[in-house]
Amino acid sequence: MAGESAVSLTTAESGSDFHDLIGNHARDADQFYEFVPQIDPVTDESEYKRVPVMALKVTLFQVVVYALGSAIFIVLAMRVRL
């Protein structure tokens, strides 16, 4: 419905080594893709298109540490002025 707002929130668990991921050394960027949330696709409503602009993902690691990942639709975010 028009006027409704929502942000997609995903929770996940990871077997990745948290300390290795945050360490000060080179590593492959693809190790981080699992922590980036997927933005929902654009949907057609009766009179408009619904374009999700943000998604969040909370990941729990084995060492009882949480990580928060976010994704935004950058084209829309660039038009926002404070």
mmCIF file as gemmi writes it, N, C-alpha and C atoms, coordinates in Angstrom:
data_model
loop_
_atom_site.group_PDB
_atom_site.id
_atom_site.type_symbol
_atom_site.label_atom_id
_atom_site.label_alt_id
_atom_site.label_comp_id
_atom_site.label_asym_id
_atom_site.label_entity_id
_atom_site.label_seq_id
_atom_site.pdbx_PDB_ins_code
_atom_site.Cartn_x
_atom_site.Cartn_y
_atom_site.Cartn_z
_atom_site.occupancy
_atom_site.B_iso_or_equiv
_atom_site.pdbx_formal_charge
_atom_site.auth_seq_id
_atom_site.auth_asym_id
_atom_site.pdbx_PDB_model_num
ATOM 1 N N . MET Axp A 1 ? 0.831 -1.187 0 1 0 ? 1 A 1
ATOM 2 C CA . MET Axp A 1 ? 0 0 0 1 0 ? 1 A 1
ATOM 3 C C . MET Axp A 1 ? 0.872 1.246 0 1 0 ? 1 A 1
ATOM 4 N N . ALA Axp A 2 ? 0.375 2.293 -0.604 1 0 ? 2 A 1
ATOM 5 C CA . ALA Axp A 2 ? 1.11 3.558 -0.604 1 0 ? 2 A 1
ATOM 6 C C . ALA Axp A 2 ? 1.211 4.082 0.815 1 0 ? 2 A 1
ATOM 7 N N . GLY Axp A 3 ? 2.351 4.625 1.15 1 0 ? 3 A 1
ATOM 8 C CA . GLY Axp A 3 ? 2.557 5.166 2.476 1 0 ? 3 A 1
ATOM 9 C C . GLY Axp A 3 ? 3.187 4.196 3.45 1 0 ? 3 A 1
ATOM 10 N N . GLU Axp A 4 ? 3.154 2.921 3.149 1 0 ? 4 A 1
ATOM 11 C CA . GLU Axp A 4 ? 3.794 1.943 4.028 1 0 ? 4 A 1
ATOM 12 C C . GLU Axp A 4 ? 5.292 1.948 3.779 1 0 ? 4 A 1
ATOM 13 N N . SER Axp A 5 ? 6.049 1.821 4.853 1 0 ? 5 A 1
ATOM 14 C CA . SER Axp A 5 ? 7.504 1.771 4.743 1 0 ? 5 A 1
ATOM 15 C C . SER Axp A 5 ? 8.002 0.546 5.488 1 0 ? 5 A 1
ATOM 16 N N . ALA Axp A 6 ? 9.032 -0.062 4.956 1 0 ? 6 A 1
ATOM 17 C CA . ALA Axp A 6 ? 9.614 -1.23 5.608 1 0 ? 6 A 1
ATOM 18 C C . ALA Axp A 6 ? 11.049 -1.404 5.142 1 0 ? 6 A 1
ATOM 19 N N . VAL Axp A 7 ? 11.843 -1.979 6.005 1 0 ? 7 A 1
ATOM 20 C CA . VAL Axp A 7 ? 13.215 -2.333 5.673 1 0 ? 7 A 1
ATOM 21 C C . VAL Axp A 7 ? 13.335 -3.834 5.859 1 0 ? 7 A 1
ATOM 22 N N . SER Axp A 8 ? 13.844 -4.516 4.861 1 0 ? 8 A 1
ATOM 23 C CA . SER Axp A 8 ? 14.034 -5.956 4.95 1 0 ? 8 A 1
ATOM 24 C C . SER Axp A 8 ? 15.132 -6.262 5.968 1 0 ? 8 A 1
ATOM 25 N N . LEU Axp A 9 ? 14.854 -7.202 6.891 1 0 ? 9 A 1
ATOM 26 C CA . LEU Axp A 9 ? 15.832 -7.614 7.897 1 0 ? 9 A 1
ATOM 27 C C . LEU Axp A 9 ? 16.009 -9.121 7.816 1 0 ? 9 A 1
ATOM 28 N N . THR Axp A 10 ? 17.253 -9.548 7.649 1 0 ? 10 A 1
ATOM 29 C CA . THR Axp A 10 ? 17.588 -10.967 7.575 1 0 ? 10 A 1
ATOM 30 C C . THR Axp A 10 ? 18.515 -11.3 8.735 1 0 ? 10 A 1
ATOM 31 N N . THR Axp A 11 ? 18.314 -12.465 9.341 1 0 ? 11 A 1
ATOM 32 C CA . THR Axp A 11 ? 19.238 -12.943 10.37 1 0 ? 11 A 1
ATOM 33 C C . THR Axp A 11 ? 19.9 -14.214 9.844 1 0 ? 11 A 1
ATOM 34 N N . ALA Axp A 12 ? 21.166 -14.413 10.226 1 0 ? 12 A 1
ATOM 35 C CA . ALA Axp A 12 ? 21.912 -15.569 9.734 1 0 ? 12 A 1
ATOM 36 C C . ALA Axp A 12 ? 22.99 -15.965 10.735 1 0 ? 12 A 1
ATOM 37 N N . GLU Axp A 13 ? 23.475 -17.183 10.589 1 0 ? 13 A 1
ATOM 38 C CA . GLU Axp A 13 ? 24.618 -17.656 11.36 1 0 ? 13 A 1
ATOM 39 C C . GLU Axp A 13 ? 25.743 -17.953 10.382 1 0 ? 13 A 1
ATOM 40 N N . SER Axp A 14 ? 26.987 -17.735 10.824 1 0 ? 14 A 1
ATOM 41 C CA . SER Axp A 14 ? 28.122 -17.971 9.946 1 0 ? 14 A 1
ATOM 42 C C . SER Axp A 14 ? 29.174 -18.805 10.665 1 0 ? 14 A 1
ATOM 43 N N . GLY Axp A 15 ? 29.767 -19.725 9.922 1 0 ? 15 A 1
ATOM 44 C CA . GLY Axp A 15 ? 30.872 -20.523 10.43 1 0 ? 15 A 1
ATOM 45 C C . GLY Axp A 15 ? 32.215 -19.913 10.091 1 0 ? 15 A 1
ATOM 46 N N . SER Axp A 16 ? 32.211 -18.732 9.472 1 0 ? 16 A 1
ATOM 47 C CA . SER Axp A 16 ? 33.46 -18.06 9.098 1 0 ? 16 A 1
ATOM 48 C C . SER Axp A 16 ? 34.233 -17.64 10.352 1 0 ? 16 A 1
ATOM 49 N N . ASP Axp A 17 ? 35.529 -17.528 10.211 1 0 ? 17 A 1
ATOM 50 C CA . ASP Axp A 17 ? 36.392 -17.112 11.308 1 0 ? 17 A 1
ATOM 51 C C . ASP Axp A 17 ? 36.329 -15.59 11.439 1 0 ? 17 A 1
ATOM 52 N N . PHE Axp A 18 ? 35.63 -15.115 12.449 1 0 ? 18 A 1
ATOM 53 C CA . PHE Axp A 18 ? 35.431 -13.681 12.637 1 0 ? 18 A 1
ATOM 54 C C . PHE Axp A 18 ? 36.759 -12.94 12.786 1 0 ? 18 A 1
ATOM 55 N N . HIS Axp A 19 ? 37.66 -13.49 13.568 1 0 ? 19 A 1
ATOM 56 C CA . HIS Axp A 19 ? 38.947 -12.826 13.803 1 0 ? 19 A 1
ATOM 57 C C . HIS Axp A 19 ? 39.785 -12.737 12.524 1 0 ? 19 A 1
ATOM 58 N N . ASP Axp A 20 ? 39.671 -13.731 11.674 1 0 ? 20 A 1
ATOM 59 C CA . ASP Axp A 20 ? 40.366 -13.67 10.383 1 0 ? 20 A 1
ATOM 60 C C . ASP Axp A 20 ? 39.752 -12.591 9.49 1 0 ? 20 A 1
ATOM 61 N N . LEU Axp A 21 ? 38.433 -12.484 9.508 1 0 ? 21 A 1
ATOM 62 C CA . LEU Axp A 21 ? 37.752 -11.496 8.67 1 0 ? 21 A 1
ATOM 63 C C . LEU Axp A 21 ? 38.091 -10.065 9.063 1 0 ? 21 A 1
ATOM 64 N N . ILE Axp A 22 ? 38.257 -9.806 10.353 1 0 ? 22 A 1
ATOM 65 C CA . ILE Axp A 22 ? 38.532 -8.436 10.791 1 0 ? 22 A 1
ATOM 66 C C . ILE Axp A 22 ? 40.02 -8.15 10.93 1 0 ? 22 A 1
ATOM 67 N N . GLY Axp A 23 ? 40.861 -9.161 10.675 1 0 ? 23 A 1
ATOM 68 C CA . GLY Axp A 23 ? 42.307 -8.991 10.819 1 0 ? 23 A 1
ATOM 69 C C . GLY Axp A 23 ? 42.885 -7.987 9.834 1 0 ? 23 A 1
ATOM 70 N N . ASN Axp A 24 ? 44.047 -7.481 10.169 1 0 ? 24 A 1
ATOM 71 C CA . ASN Axp A 24 ? 44.731 -6.476 9.354 1 0 ? 24 A 1
ATOM 72 C C . ASN Axp A 24 ? 45.666 -7.169 8.362 1 0 ? 24 A 1
ATOM 73 N N . HIS Axp A 25 ? 45.064 -7.825 7.365 1 0 ? 25 A 1
ATOM 74 C CA . HIS Axp A 25 ? 45.832 -8.52 6.335 1 0 ? 25 A 1
ATOM 75 C C . HIS Axp A 25 ? 44.969 -8.651 5.075 1 0 ? 25 A 1
ATOM 76 N N . ALA Axp A 26 ? 45.613 -8.947 3.976 1 0 ? 26 A 1
ATOM 77 C CA . ALA Axp A 26 ? 44.892 -9.087 2.697 1 0 ? 26 A 1
ATOM 78 C C . ALA Axp A 26 ? 44.072 -10.376 2.697 1 0 ? 26 A 1
ATOM 79 N N . ARG Axp A 27 ? 42.917 -10.322 2.063 1 0 ? 27 A 1
ATOM 80 C CA . ARG Axp A 27 ? 42.063 -11.504 1.893 1 0 ? 27 A 1
ATOM 81 C C . ARG Axp A 27 ? 41.139 -11.261 0.703 1 0 ? 27 A 1
ATOM 82 N N . ASP Axp A 28 ? 40.549 -12.315 0.2 1 0 ? 28 A 1
ATOM 83 C CA . ASP Axp A 28 ? 39.648 -12.208 -0.945 1 0 ? 28 A 1
ATOM 84 C C . ASP Axp A 28 ? 38.345 -11.52 -0.527 1 0 ? 28 A 1
ATOM 85 N N . ALA Axp A 29 ? 37.894 -10.591 -1.345 1 0 ? 29 A 1
ATOM 86 C CA . ALA Axp A 29 ? 36.665 -9.856 -1.051 1 0 ? 29 A 1
ATOM 87 C C . ALA Axp A 29 ? 35.446 -10.767 -1.036 1 0 ? 29 A 1
ATOM 88 N N . ASP Axp A 30 ? 35.489 -11.869 -1.795 1 0 ? 30 A 1
ATOM 89 C CA . ASP Axp A 30 ? 34.314 -12.746 -1.843 1 0 ? 30 A 1
ATOM 90 C C . ASP Axp A 30 ? 34.02 -13.427 -0.506 1 0 ? 30 A 1
ATOM 91 N N . GLN Axp A 31 ? 34.923 -13.332 0.459 1 0 ? 31 A 1
ATOM 92 C CA . GLN Axp A 31 ? 34.655 -13.87 1.797 1 0 ? 31 A 1
ATOM 93 C C . GLN Axp A 31 ? 33.578 -13.052 2.52 1 0 ? 31 A 1
ATOM 94 N N . PHE Axp A 32 ? 33.315 -11.843 2.054 1 0 ? 32 A 1
ATOM 95 C CA . PHE Axp A 32 ? 32.381 -10.958 2.733 1 0 ? 32 A 1
ATOM 96 C C . PHE Axp A 32 ? 30.983 -10.945 2.101 1 0 ? 32 A 1
ATOM 97 N N . TYR Axp A 33 ? 30.821 -11.541 0.936 1 0 ? 33 A 1
ATOM 98 C CA . TYR Axp A 33 ? 29.538 -11.472 0.234 1 0 ? 33 A 1
ATOM 99 C C . TYR Axp A 33 ? 28.392 -12.063 1.039 1 0 ? 33 A 1
ATOM 100 N N . GLU Axp A 34 ? 28.653 -13.077 1.837 1 0 ? 34 A 1
ATOM 101 C CA . GLU Axp A 34 ? 27.568 -13.705 2.595 1 0 ? 34 A 1
ATOM 102 C C . GLU Axp A 34 ? 27.003 -12.779 3.672 1 0 ? 34 A 1
ATOM 103 N N . PHE Axp A 35 ? 27.695 -11.695 3.984 1 0 ? 35 A 1
ATOM 104 C CA . PHE Axp A 35 ? 27.244 -10.774 5.024 1 0 ? 35 A 1
ATOM 105 C C . PHE Axp A 35 ? 26.47 -9.587 4.461 1 0 ? 35 A 1
ATOM 106 N N . VAL Axp A 36 ? 26.376 -9.488 3.159 1 0 ? 36 A 1
ATOM 107 C CA . VAL Axp A 36 ? 25.659 -8.389 2.501 1 0 ? 36 A 1
ATOM 108 C C . VAL Axp A 36 ? 24.237 -8.847 2.186 1 0 ? 36 A 1
ATOM 109 N N . PRO Axp A 37 ? 23.242 -8.128 2.672 1 0 ? 37 A 1
ATOM 110 C CA . PRO Axp A 37 ? 21.859 -8.531 2.402 1 0 ? 37 A 1
ATOM 111 C C . PRO Axp A 37 ? 21.463 -8.28 0.951 1 0 ? 37 A 1
ATOM 112 N N . GLN Axp A 38 ? 20.491 -9.03 0.493 1 0 ? 38 A 1
ATOM 113 C CA . GLN Axp A 38 ? 19.937 -8.85 -0.844 1 0 ? 38 A 1
ATOM 114 C C . GLN Axp A 38 ? 18.774 -7.863 -0.77 1 0 ? 38 A 1
ATOM 115 N N . ILE Axp A 39 ? 18.767 -6.895 -1.652 1 0 ? 39 A 1
ATOM 116 C CA . ILE Axp A 39 ? 17.642 -5.955 -1.721 1 0 ? 39 A 1
ATOM 117 C C . ILE Axp A 39 ? 16.536 -6.613 -2.532 1 0 ? 39 A 1
ATOM 118 N N . ASP Axp A 40 ? 15.311 -6.518 -2.014 1 0 ? 40 A 1
ATOM 119 C CA . ASP Axp A 40 ? 14.161 -7.109 -2.706 1 0 ? 40 A 1
ATOM 120 C C . ASP Axp A 40 ? 14.002 -6.491 -4.095 1 0 ? 40 A 1
ATOM 121 N N . PRO Axp A 41 ? 13.434 -7.239 -5.029 1 0 ? 41 A 1
ATOM 122 C CA . PRO Axp A 41 ? 13.254 -6.701 -6.39 1 0 ? 41 A 1
ATOM 123 C C . PRO Axp A 41 ? 12.154 -5.634 -6.437 1 0 ? 41 A 1
ATOM 124 N N . VAL Axp A 42 ? 12.187 -4.839 -7.477 1 0 ? 42 A 1
ATOM 125 C CA . VAL Axp A 42 ? 11.138 -3.838 -7.726 1 0 ? 42 A 1
ATOM 126 C C . VAL Axp A 42 ? 9.853 -4.582 -8.048 1 0 ? 42 A 1
ATOM 127 N N . THR Axp A 43 ? 8.743 -4.129 -7.465 1 0 ? 43 A 1
ATOM 128 C CA . THR Axp A 43 ? 7.449 -4.754 -7.735 1 0 ? 43 A 1
ATOM 129 C C . THR Axp A 43 ? 6.486 -3.729 -8.308 1 0 ? 43 A 1
ATOM 130 N N . ASP Axp A 44 ? 5.607 -4.182 -9.182 1 0 ? 44 A 1
ATOM 131 C CA . ASP Axp A 44 ? 4.586 -3.319 -9.771 1 0 ? 44 A 1
ATOM 132 C C . ASP Axp A 44 ? 3.334 -3.362 -8.923 1 0 ? 44 A 1
ATOM 133 N N . GLU Axp A 45 ? 2.909 -2.215 -8.442 1 0 ? 45 A 1
ATOM 134 C CA . GLU Axp A 45 ? 1.637 -2.083 -7.742 1 0 ? 45 A 1
ATOM 135 C C . GLU Axp A 45 ? 0.637 -1.535 -8.757 1 0 ? 45 A 1
ATOM 136 N N . SER Axp A 46 ? -0.591 -1.362 -8.357 1 0 ? 46 A 1
ATOM 137 C CA . SER Axp A 46 ? -1.612 -0.939 -9.314 1 0 ? 46 A 1
ATOM 138 C C . SER Axp A 46 ? -1.33 0.434 -9.938 1 0 ? 46 A 1
ATOM 139 N N . GLU Axp A 47 ? -0.828 1.381 -9.159 1 0 ? 47 A 1
ATOM 140 C CA . GLU Axp A 47 ? -0.62 2.725 -9.678 1 0 ? 47 A 1
ATOM 141 C C . GLU Axp A 47 ? 0.82 3.197 -9.612 1 0 ? 47 A 1
ATOM 142 N N . TYR Axp A 48 ? 1.712 2.375 -9.14 1 0 ? 48 A 1
ATOM 143 C CA . TYR Axp A 48 ? 3.094 2.794 -8.95 1 0 ? 48 A 1
ATOM 144 C C . TYR Axp A 48 ? 4.008 1.578 -8.876 1 0 ? 48 A 1
ATOM 145 N N . LYS Axp A 49 ? 5.295 1.823 -8.831 1 0 ? 49 A 1
ATOM 146 C CA . LYS Axp A 49 ? 6.283 0.76 -8.623 1 0 ? 49 A 1
ATOM 147 C C . LYS Axp A 49 ? 6.843 0.894 -7.211 1 0 ? 49 A 1
ATOM 148 N N . ARG Axp A 50 ? 6.999 -0.214 -6.534 1 0 ? 50 A 1
ATOM 149 C CA . ARG Axp A 50 ? 7.592 -0.226 -5.2 1 0 ? 50 A 1
ATOM 150 C C . ARG Axp A 50 ? 9.066 -0.57 -5.365 1 0 ? 50 A 1
ATOM 151 N N . VAL Axp A 51 ? 9.94 0.361 -4.959 1 0 ? 51 A 1
ATOM 152 C CA . VAL Axp A 51 ? 11.383 0.201 -5.111 1 0 ? 51 A 1
ATOM 153 C C . VAL Axp A 51 ? 12.02 0.135 -3.716 1 0 ? 51 A 1
ATOM 154 N N . PRO Axp A 52 ? 12.388 -1.06 -3.264 1 0 ? 52 A 1
ATOM 155 C CA . PRO Axp A 52 ? 13.064 -1.154 -1.966 1 0 ? 52 A 1
ATOM 156 C C . PRO Axp A 52 ? 14.416 -0.439 -2.037 1 0 ? 52 A 1
ATOM 157 N N . VAL Axp A 53 ? 14.722 0.354 -1.029 1 0 ? 53 A 1
ATOM 158 C CA . VAL Axp A 53 ? 15.96 1.129 -1.067 1 0 ? 53 A 1
ATOM 159 C C . VAL Axp A 53 ? 16.976 0.699 -0.017 1 0 ? 53 A 1
ATOM 160 N N . MET Axp A 54 ? 16.586 -0.183 0.902 1 0 ? 54 A 1
ATOM 161 C CA . MET Axp A 54 ? 17.522 -0.583 1.946 1 0 ? 54 A 1
ATOM 162 C C . MET Axp A 54 ? 17.192 -1.972 2.463 1 0 ? 54 A 1
ATOM 163 N N . ALA Axp A 55 ? 18.238 -2.706 2.852 1 0 ? 55 A 1
ATOM 164 C CA . ALA Axp A 55 ? 18.073 -4.018 3.483 1 0 ? 55 A 1
ATOM 165 C C . ALA Axp A 55 ? 19.154 -4.151 4.561 1 0 ? 55 A 1
ATOM 166 N N . LEU Axp A 56 ? 18.836 -4.863 5.635 1 0 ? 56 A 1
ATOM 167 C CA . LEU Axp A 56 ? 19.778 -5.098 6.724 1 0 ? 56 A 1
ATOM 168 C C . LEU Axp A 56 ? 19.933 -6.599 6.958 1 0 ? 56 A 1
ATOM 169 N N . LYS Axp A 57 ? 21.106 -6.993 7.424 1 0 ? 57 A 1
ATOM 170 C CA . LYS Axp A 57 ? 21.361 -8.397 7.736 1 0 ? 57 A 1
ATOM 171 C C . LYS Axp A 57 ? 22.207 -8.468 9.007 1 0 ? 57 A 1
ATOM 172 N N . VAL Axp A 58 ? 21.737 -9.235 9.983 1 0 ? 58 A 1
ATOM 173 C CA . VAL Axp A 58 ? 22.473 -9.453 11.228 1 0 ? 58 A 1
ATOM 174 C C . VAL Axp A 58 ? 23.002 -10.875 11.189 1 0 ? 58 A 1
ATOM 175 N N . THR Axp A 59 ? 24.319 -11.02 11.365 1 0 ? 59 A 1
ATOM 176 C CA . THR Axp A 59 ? 24.957 -12.338 11.307 1 0 ? 59 A 1
ATOM 177 C C . THR Axp A 59 ? 25.583 -12.653 12.658 1 0 ? 59 A 1
ATOM 178 N N . LEU Axp A 60 ? 25.312 -13.864 13.152 1 0 ? 60 A 1
ATOM 179 C CA . LEU Axp A 60 ? 25.897 -14.338 14.402 1 0 ? 60 A 1
ATOM 180 C C . LEU Axp A 60 ? 27.063 -15.263 14.067 1 0 ? 60 A 1
ATOM 181 N N . PHE Axp A 61 ? 28.222 -14.975 14.648 1 0 ? 61 A 1
ATOM 182 C CA . PHE Axp A 61 ? 29.406 -15.814 14.457 1 0 ? 61 A 1
ATOM 183 C C . PHE Axp A 61 ? 29.538 -16.791 15.619 1 0 ? 61 A 1
ATOM 184 N N . GLN Axp A 62 ? 30.35 -17.819 15.435 1 0 ? 62 A 1
ATOM 185 C CA . GLN Axp A 62 ? 30.536 -18.852 16.452 1 0 ? 62 A 1
ATOM 186 C C . GLN Axp A 62 ? 31.123 -18.301 17.742 1 0 ? 62 A 1
ATOM 187 N N . VAL Axp A 63 ? 31.835 -17.194 17.692 1 0 ? 63 A 1
ATOM 188 C CA . VAL Axp A 63 ? 32.45 -16.606 18.888 1 0 ? 63 A 1
ATOM 189 C C . VAL Axp A 63 ? 31.497 -15.635 19.58 1 0 ? 63 A 1
ATOM 190 N N . VAL Axp A 64 ? 30.197 -15.767 19.303 1 0 ? 64 A 1
ATOM 191 C CA . VAL Axp A 64 ? 29.137 -14.954 19.886 1 0 ? 64 A 1
ATOM 192 C C . VAL Axp A 64 ? 29.377 -13.463 19.641 1 0 ? 64 A 1
ATOM 193 N N . VAL Axp A 65 ? 29.618 -13.161 18.404 1 0 ? 65 A 1
ATOM 194 C CA . VAL Axp A 65 ? 29.772 -11.784 17.951 1 0 ? 65 A 1
ATOM 195 C C . VAL Axp A 65 ? 28.737 -11.558 16.862 1 0 ? 65 A 1
ATOM 196 N N . TYR Axp A 66 ? 28.107 -10.409 16.877 1 0 ? 66 A 1
ATOM 197 C CA . TYR Axp A 66 ? 27.136 -10.056 15.853 1 0 ? 66 A 1
ATOM 198 C C . TYR Axp A 66 ? 27.757 -9.07 14.881 1 0 ? 66 A 1
ATOM 199 N N . ALA Axp A 67 ? 27.393 -9.194 13.63 1 0 ? 67 A 1
ATOM 200 C CA . ALA Axp A 67 ? 27.808 -8.228 12.614 1 0 ? 67 A 1
ATOM 201 C C . ALA Axp A 67 ? 26.557 -7.733 11.909 1 0 ? 67 A 1
ATOM 202 N N . LEU Axp A 68 ? 26.514 -6.452 11.627 1 0 ? 68 A 1
ATOM 203 C CA . LEU Axp A 68 ? 25.38 -5.862 10.927 1 0 ? 68 A 1
ATOM 204 C C . LEU Axp A 68 ? 25.833 -5.434 9.549 1 0 ? 68 A 1
ATOM 205 N N . GLY Axp A 69 ? 25.187 -5.967 8.524 1 0 ? 69 A 1
ATOM 206 C CA . GLY Axp A 69 ? 25.473 -5.576 7.152 1 0 ? 69 A 1
ATOM 207 C C . GLY Axp A 69 ? 24.306 -4.78 6.61 1 0 ? 69 A 1
ATOM 208 N N . SER Axp A 70 ? 24.588 -3.854 5.713 1 0 ? 70 A 1
ATOM 209 C CA . SER Axp A 70 ? 23.511 -3.076 5.113 1 0 ? 70 A 1
ATOM 210 C C . SER Axp A 70 ? 23.76 -2.934 3.621 1 0 ? 70 A 1
ATOM 211 N N . ALA Axp A 71 ? 22.68 -2.752 2.9 1 0 ? 71 A 1
ATOM 212 C CA . ALA Axp A 71 ? 22.748 -2.496 1.465 1 0 ? 71 A 1
ATOM 213 C C . ALA Axp A 71 ? 21.732 -1.409 1.155 1 0 ? 71 A 1
ATOM 214 N N . ILE Axp A 72 ? 22.125 -0.459 0.314 1 0 ? 72 A 1
ATOM 215 C CA . ILE Axp A 72 ? 21.199 0.587 -0.095 1 0 ? 72 A 1
ATOM 216 C C . ILE Axp A 72 ? 21.203 0.705 -1.613 1 0 ? 72 A 1
ATOM 217 N N . PHE Axp A 73 ? 20.105 1.18 -2.134 1 0 ? 73 A 1
ATOM 218 C CA . PHE Axp A 73 ? 19.978 1.433 -3.56 1 0 ? 73 A 1
ATOM 219 C C . PHE Axp A 73 ? 20.585 2.808 -3.803 1 0 ? 73 A 1
ATOM 220 N N . ILE Axp A 74 ? 21.817 2.858 -4.22 1 0 ? 74 A 1
ATOM 221 C CA . ILE Axp A 74 ? 22.634 4.069 -4.22 1 0 ? 74 A 1
ATOM 222 C C . ILE Axp A 74 ? 22.067 5.182 -5.105 1 0 ? 74 A 1
ATOM 223 N N . VAL Axp A 75 ? 21.412 4.86 -6.181 1 0 ? 75 A 1
ATOM 224 C CA . VAL Axp A 75 ? 20.879 5.905 -7.063 1 0 ? 75 A 1
ATOM 225 C C . VAL Axp A 75 ? 19.866 6.766 -6.314 1 0 ? 75 A 1
ATOM 226 N N . LEU Axp A 76 ? 19.033 6.149 -5.505 1 0 ? 76 A 1
ATOM 227 C CA . LEU Axp A 76 ? 18.063 6.923 -4.734 1 0 ? 76 A 1
ATOM 228 C C . LEU Axp A 76 ? 18.721 7.625 -3.564 1 0 ? 76 A 1
ATOM 229 N N . ALA Axp A 77 ? 19.686 6.99 -2.932 1 0 ? 77 A 1
ATOM 230 C CA . ALA Axp A 77 ? 20.343 7.583 -1.78 1 0 ? 77 A 1
ATOM 231 C C . ALA Axp A 77 ? 21.104 8.844 -2.16 1 0 ? 77 A 1
ATOM 232 N N . MET Axp A 78 ? 21.614 8.921 -3.359 1 0 ? 78 A 1
ATOM 233 C CA . MET Axp A 78 ? 22.377 10.08 -3.794 1 0 ? 78 A 1
ATOM 234 C C . MET Axp A 78 ? 21.485 11.314 -3.972 1 0 ? 78 A 1
ATOM 235 N N . ARG Axp A 79 ? 20.18 11.117 -4.119 1 0 ? 79 A 1
ATOM 236 C CA . ARG Axp A 79 ? 19.263 12.237 -4.314 1 0 ? 79 A 1
ATOM 237 C C . ARG Axp A 79 ? 18.819 12.847 -2.989 1 0 ? 79 A 1
ATOM 238 N N . VAL Axp A 80 ? 19.129 12.237 -1.884 1 0 ? 80 A 1
ATOM 239 C CA . VAL Axp A 80 ? 18.72 12.74 -0.576 1 0 ? 80 A 1
ATOM 240 C C . VAL Axp A 80 ? 19.623 13.886 -0.165 1 0 ? 80 A 1
ATOM 241 N N . ARG Axp A 81 ? 19.058 14.973 0.259 1 0 ? 81 A 1
ATOM 242 C CA . ARG Axp A 81 ? 19.831 16.118 0.713 1 0 ? 81 A 1
ATOM 243 C C . ARG Axp A 81 ? 19.466 16.406 2.159 1 0 ? 81 A 1
ATOM 244 N N . LEU Axp A 82 ? 20.462 16.67 2.967 1 0 ? 82 A 1
ATOM 245 C CA . LEU Axp A 82 ? 20.208 16.975 4.371 1 0 ? 82 A 1
ATOM 246 C C . LEU Axp A 82 ? 20.119 18.468 4.587 1 0 ? 82 A 1
